């Protein structure tokens, strides 16, 4: 029990971070318009960043929905990190 208390932030980050690979893969497949699994290991970031903060496919409702969810997911990740920095000082 003591180990869990001492490492609660690590456990929280791992639990929240596990589905990140799935969500990022899904988002990248929409952005790069491919179904290939290799998109997950390619270091292509420019179009992905533009798609995350912009609107590359305004008519594509699947893209809009996934982009907004991915934004929310990353926002929660950022909030967790800020709280970690704030509370561990």
PyMOL commands that set and color helices and strands:
alter all, ss='L'
color gray80, all
select helices_A, chain A and resi 2-6+8-17+20-31+37-40+46-53+61-87
alter helices_A, ss='H'
color red, helices_A
deselect
rebuild
show_as cartoon
